[in-house]
Amino acid sequence: MITWRRVTEDDFPLLRRWLEQPYVARWWNHETSPEAVARDFGPVARGEEPSEDWLAPLDGRPFGLVQRSRLADYAEDFEPLAAVTPVPAGAVTVDYLIGEPDLVGRGLGPRMIQAMIERTWREYPEAPCVLIPVSAANRASWRALEKAGLTRVAEGEMEPDNPIDDRAHVIYRIDRPSHP
C-alpha cells in the first residue's frame, strides 16, 4: 500500500540520489549538488511556498516523489499551460518520479499518480481537475498518466524542462468524479 509523507530537509540526500539516476535526470534536468537540492526543495519543506513535496513509501520504503500545487499559485506554470488548454480556477497539477531503480517498470508510477489524485479530491474540495503537461517525447510518463486514468486533452508548445527537448508537450487531465 502506498502511503505518503511530506519531504523534510532530512530527505534531501535521498532526493539527490534519485535526481542523479540517469532515467530521472533525463527528464527532470535538475542540479544535484547538496546546495542546489536544498535551494530547490528547502522552501517547500519549510512551508515557505504553497506547493507540496510528498514521498511515496511502499511498505515503509520511499520509492517516489510527487510534487503537487495549485496552478494559480505559480504564474510561470499557469500562463504557458493556459496558452495551450483552458485551466479552470482551482486546477491542480502534479509532477512525479520513481526514484528507486529496482522499482522502475513495475506499475508503481500509475498507482502513485492515482493515489495522489484521490488524495487531491479529498484535500482540495475546490479543485475541479488535475492538469499535467508532459514532454511529448516522454512516452513512459504519459503512458503512466493514461494508466492512472487521465486523458490527453491537448497538445502544444511549452518550454521543456530539459533544453535538449523540443517544445512539444501533451496535456493530460482528469476531472473530479461526480457523485450523485
C-alpha positions as YAML, in Angstrom:
chain: A
units: angstrom
residues:
- id: 1
  name: MET
  ca: [0.00, 0.00, 0.00]
- id: 2
  name: ILE
  ca: [1.27, 3.46, -0.92]
- id: 3
  name: THR
  ca: [1.34, 5.89, 1.97]
- id: 4
  name: TRP
  ca: [2.52, 9.49, 1.98]
- id: 5
  name: ARG
  ca: [4.76, 11.72, 3.99]
- id: 6
  name: ARG
  ca: [5.93, 15.26, 3.39]
- id: 7
  name: VAL
  ca: [9.52, 15.80, 2.31]
- id: 8
  name: THR
  ca: [11.74, 17.20, 5.05]
- id: 9
  name: GLU
  ca: [15.28, 18.52, 4.90]
- id: 10
  name: ASP
  ca: [16.45, 15.11, 6.18]
- id: 11
  name: ASP
  ca: [15.24, 13.66, 2.85]
- id: 12
  name: PHE
  ca: [17.48, 15.84, 0.68]
- id: 13
  name: PRO
  ca: [20.26, 13.21, 0.34]
- id: 14
  name: LEU
  ca: [17.63, 10.73, -0.88]
- id: 15
  name: LEU
  ca: [16.21, 13.24, -3.36]
- id: 16
  name: ARG
  ca: [19.71, 14.00, -4.56]
- id: 17
  name: ARG
  ca: [20.40, 10.30, -5.16]
- id: 18
  name: TRP
  ca: [17.15, 9.96, -7.07]
- id: 19
  name: LEU
  ca: [17.78, 13.07, -9.18]
- id: 20
  name: GLU
  ca: [21.18, 11.63, -10.12]
- id: 21
  name: GLN
  ca: [19.63, 8.47, -11.59]
- id: 22
  name: PRO
  ca: [20.09, 8.71, -15.39]
- id: 23
  name: TYR
  ca: [16.43, 7.89, -16.12]
- id: 24
  name: VAL
  ca: [15.32, 10.67, -13.73]
- id: 25
  name: ALA
  ca: [17.99, 13.17, -14.80]
- id: 26
  name: ARG
  ca: [16.89, 12.78, -18.42]
- id: 27
  name: TRP
  ca: [13.50, 14.34, -17.72]
- id: 28
  name: TRP
  ca: [13.99, 16.38, -14.55]
- id: 29
  name: ASN
  ca: [17.28, 18.02, -15.64]
- id: 30
  name: HIS
  ca: [17.93, 19.16, -12.07]
- id: 31
  name: GLU
  ca: [21.14, 20.32, -10.43]
- id: 32
  name: THR
  ca: [22.14, 17.70, -7.89]
- id: 33
  name: SER
  ca: [24.68, 19.40, -5.65]
- id: 34
  name: PRO
  ca: [23.62, 19.42, -1.98]
- id: 35
  name: GLU
  ca: [23.27, 23.20, -2.24]
- id: 36
  name: ALA
  ca: [21.02, 23.01, -5.31]
- id: 37
  name: VAL
  ca: [18.76, 20.38, -3.75]
- id: 38
  name: ALA
  ca: [18.48, 22.46, -0.56]
- id: 39
  name: ARG
  ca: [17.81, 25.60, -2.61]
- id: 40
  name: ASP
  ca: [15.09, 24.00, -4.72]
- id: 41
  name: PHE
  ca: [13.37, 21.76, -2.15]
- id: 42
  name: GLY
  ca: [14.06, 23.73, 1.05]
- id: 43
  name: PRO
  ca: [11.36, 26.42, 0.73]
- id: 44
  name: VAL
  ca: [8.63, 23.80, 0.24]
- id: 45
  name: ALA
  ca: [9.97, 21.61, 3.06]
- id: 46
  name: ARG
  ca: [9.92, 24.63, 5.38]
- id: 47
  name: GLY
  ca: [6.40, 25.66, 4.33]
- id: 48
  name: GLU
  ca: [7.59, 28.86, 2.65]
- id: 49
  name: GLU
  ca: [5.94, 28.00, -0.68]
- id: 50
  name: PRO
  ca: [2.37, 26.89, -1.37]
- id: 51
  name: SER
  ca: [3.33, 23.70, -3.22]
- id: 52
  name: GLU
  ca: [3.84, 20.33, -1.56]
- id: 53
  name: ASP
  ca: [6.53, 17.69, -1.97]
- id: 54
  name: TRP
  ca: [5.47, 14.18, -0.97]
- id: 55
  name: LEU
  ca: [7.46, 10.99, -0.63]
- id: 56
  name: ALA
  ca: [5.60, 7.84, -1.58]
- id: 57
  name: PRO
  ca: [6.69, 4.94, 0.64]
- id: 58
  name: LEU
  ca: [5.67, 1.39, -0.20]
- id: 59
  name: ASP
  ca: [5.74, -0.87, 2.83]
- id: 60
  name: GLY
  ca: [7.77, 1.83, 4.59]
- id: 61
  name: ARG
  ca: [10.39, 2.26, 1.83]
- id: 62
  name: PRO
  ca: [10.29, 5.58, -0.04]
- id: 63
  name: PHE
  ca: [10.31, 4.90, -3.78]
- id: 64
  name: GLY
  ca: [8.85, 8.01, -5.41]
- id: 65
  name: LEU
  ca: [8.28, 11.74, -5.22]
- id: 66
  name: VAL
  ca: [5.15, 13.70, -6.10]
- id: 67
  name: GLN
  ca: [5.09, 17.49, -6.23]
- id: 68
  name: ARG
  ca: [1.59, 18.96, -6.03]
- id: 69
  name: SER
  ca: [0.45, 22.54, -6.45]
- id: 70
  name: ARG
  ca: [-2.45, 24.71, -7.47]
- id: 71
  name: LEU
  ca: [-1.69, 26.05, -10.92]
- id: 72
  name: ALA
  ca: [-2.86, 29.54, -9.96]
- id: 73
  name: ASP
  ca: [-0.13, 29.71, -7.29]
- id: 74
  name: TYR
  ca: [2.61, 29.61, -9.94]
- id: 75
  name: ALA
  ca: [2.15, 32.04, -12.84]
- id: 76
  name: GLU
  ca: [5.24, 30.59, -14.55]
- id: 77
  name: ASP
  ca: [3.36, 27.27, -14.89]
- id: 78
  name: PHE
  ca: [-0.19, 28.59, -15.25]
- id: 79
  name: GLU
  ca: [0.33, 31.02, -18.12]
- id: 80
  name: PRO
  ca: [2.13, 28.67, -20.56]
- id: 81
  name: LEU
  ca: [-0.39, 25.92, -19.83]
- id: 82
  name: ALA
  ca: [-3.35, 28.29, -20.24]
- id: 83
  name: ALA
  ca: [-1.98, 29.23, -23.68]
- id: 84
  name: VAL
  ca: [-2.43, 25.57, -24.71]
- id: 85
  name: THR
  ca: [-5.60, 24.47, -22.90]
- id: 86
  name: PRO
  ca: [-8.25, 26.02, -20.64]
- id: 87
  name: VAL
  ca: [-7.19, 26.00, -16.97]
- id: 88
  name: PRO
  ca: [-10.20, 26.14, -14.65]
- id: 89
  name: ALA
  ca: [-10.00, 28.06, -11.38]
- id: 90
  name: GLY
  ca: [-8.70, 25.78, -8.65]
- id: 91
  name: ALA
  ca: [-6.99, 23.34, -11.03]
- id: 92
  name: VAL
  ca: [-4.13, 21.34, -9.53]
- id: 93
  name: THR
  ca: [-1.04, 19.84, -11.16]
- id: 94
  name: VAL
  ca: [1.42, 17.18, -10.10]
- id: 95
  name: ASP
  ca: [4.90, 16.16, -11.13]
- id: 96
  name: TYR
  ca: [6.33, 12.80, -10.20]
- id: 97
  name: LEU
  ca: [9.22, 10.41, -10.38]
- id: 98
  name: ILE
  ca: [10.11, 6.89, -9.33]
- id: 99
  name: GLY
  ca: [13.49, 7.23, -7.65]
- id: 100
  name: GLU
  ca: [14.43, 3.66, -6.82]
- id: 101
  name: PRO
  ca: [15.92, 1.96, -9.91]
- id: 102
  name: ASP
  ca: [14.84, -1.53, -8.85]
- id: 103
  name: LEU
  ca: [11.21, -0.38, -8.70]
- id: 104
  name: VAL
  ca: [11.02, 1.25, -12.16]
- id: 105
  name: GLY
  ca: [8.76, -0.53, -14.63]
- id: 106
  name: ARG
  ca: [6.67, -2.32, -12.00]
- id: 107
  name: GLY
  ca: [3.48, -0.29, -12.35]
- id: 108
  name: LEU
  ca: [4.14, 1.90, -9.33]
- id: 109
  name: GLY
  ca: [4.04, 5.17, -11.31]
- id: 110
  name: PRO
  ca: [0.36, 4.89, -12.26]
- id: 111
  name: ARG
  ca: [-0.53, 3.67, -8.76]
- id: 112
  name: MET
  ca: [1.34, 6.59, -7.18]
- id: 113
  name: ILE
  ca: [-0.29, 9.14, -9.51]
- id: 114
  name: GLN
  ca: [-3.74, 7.66, -8.90]
- id: 115
  name: ALA
  ca: [-3.24, 7.68, -5.13]
- id: 116
  name: MET
  ca: [-2.20, 11.35, -5.16]
- id: 117
  name: ILE
  ca: [-5.17, 12.30, -7.33]
- id: 118
  name: GLU
  ca: [-7.54, 10.56, -4.91]
- id: 119
  name: ARG
  ca: [-5.86, 12.43, -2.06]
- id: 120
  name: THR
  ca: [-6.24, 15.68, -4.02]
- id: 121
  name: TRP
  ca: [-10.01, 15.23, -4.32]
- id: 122
  name: ARG
  ca: [-10.21, 14.91, -0.51]
- id: 123
  name: GLU
  ca: [-7.79, 17.70, 0.39]
- id: 124
  name: TYR
  ca: [-8.70, 20.22, -2.33]
- id: 125
  name: PRO
  ca: [-12.51, 20.20, -2.45]
- id: 126
  name: GLU
  ca: [-12.46, 23.24, -4.77]
- id: 127
  name: ALA
  ca: [-10.23, 21.53, -7.36]
- id: 128
  name: PRO
  ca: [-12.31, 20.68, -10.45]
- id: 129
  name: CYS
  ca: [-9.50, 18.82, -12.18]
- id: 130
  name: VAL
  ca: [-5.86, 17.84, -12.29]
- id: 131
  name: LEU
  ca: [-3.93, 19.01, -15.37]
- id: 132
  name: ILE
  ca: [-0.47, 17.67, -16.17]
- id: 133
  name: PRO
  ca: [1.76, 18.83, -19.04]
- id: 134
  name: VAL
  ca: [4.36, 16.31, -20.20]
- id: 135
  name: SER
  ca: [7.07, 16.48, -22.81]
- id: 136
  name: ALA
  ca: [5.67, 14.70, -25.85]
- id: 137
  name: ALA
  ca: [8.92, 12.72, -26.06]
- id: 138
  name: ASN
  ca: [8.45, 11.29, -22.55]
- id: 139
  name: ARG
  ca: [6.32, 8.34, -23.59]
- id: 140
  name: ALA
  ca: [6.79, 6.46, -20.30]
- id: 141
  name: SER
  ca: [5.41, 9.43, -18.37]
- id: 142
  name: TRP
  ca: [2.33, 9.97, -20.47]
- id: 143
  name: ARG
  ca: [1.64, 6.24, -20.58]
- id: 144
  name: ALA
  ca: [1.71, 6.24, -16.75]
- id: 145
  name: LEU
  ca: [-0.85, 9.06, -16.78]
- id: 146
  name: GLU
  ca: [-3.10, 7.12, -19.14]
- id: 147
  name: LYS
  ca: [-2.86, 4.03, -16.93]
- id: 148
  name: ALA
  ca: [-3.76, 6.24, -13.95]
- id: 149
  name: GLY
  ca: [-6.98, 7.28, -15.69]
- id: 150
  name: LEU
  ca: [-6.03, 10.65, -17.19]
- id: 151
  name: THR
  ca: [-6.99, 11.64, -20.73]
- id: 152
  name: ARG
  ca: [-4.96, 13.59, -23.25]
- id: 153
  name: VAL
  ca: [-6.84, 16.82, -23.86]
- id: 154
  name: ALA
  ca: [-4.36, 19.00, -25.73]
- id: 155
  name: GLU
  ca: [-1.03, 19.22, -27.49]
- id: 156
  name: GLY
  ca: [1.05, 22.34, -27.81]
- id: 157
  name: GLU
  ca: [4.33, 24.07, -27.33]
- id: 158
  name: MET
  ca: [5.71, 24.80, -23.88]
- id: 159
  name: GLU
  ca: [9.20, 25.36, -22.52]
- id: 160
  name: PRO
  ca: [10.82, 21.96, -21.89]
- id: 161
  name: ASP
  ca: [12.35, 21.04, -18.53]
- id: 162
  name: ASN
  ca: [15.39, 19.76, -20.38]
- id: 163
  name: PRO
  ca: [16.83, 22.06, -23.07]
- id: 164
  name: ILE
  ca: [17.69, 19.05, -25.25]
- id: 165
  name: ASP
  ca: [13.96, 18.51, -25.84]
- id: 166
  name: ASP
  ca: [11.83, 20.42, -28.27]
- id: 167
  name: ARG
  ca: [8.80, 22.42, -27.12]
- id: 168
  name: ALA
  ca: [6.18, 19.78, -27.99]
- id: 169
  name: HIS
  ca: [4.04, 18.84, -24.98]
- id: 170
  name: VAL
  ca: [0.95, 16.77, -24.37]
- id: 171
  name: ILE
  ca: [-1.55, 17.80, -21.70]
- id: 172
  name: TYR
  ca: [-3.41, 15.26, -19.59]
- id: 173
  name: ARG
  ca: [-6.48, 15.89, -17.48]
- id: 174
  name: ILE
  ca: [-8.71, 14.12, -15.02]
- id: 175
  name: ASP
  ca: [-11.88, 15.73, -13.71]
- id: 176
  name: ARG
  ca: [-13.23, 15.40, -10.19]
- id: 177
  name: PRO
  ca: [-15.64, 12.49, -10.13]
- id: 178
  name: SER
  ca: [-19.24, 13.44, -9.67]
- id: 179
  name: HIS
  ca: [-21.16, 11.54, -7.03]
- id: 180
  name: PRO
  ca: [-24.95, 11.51, -7.40]
...
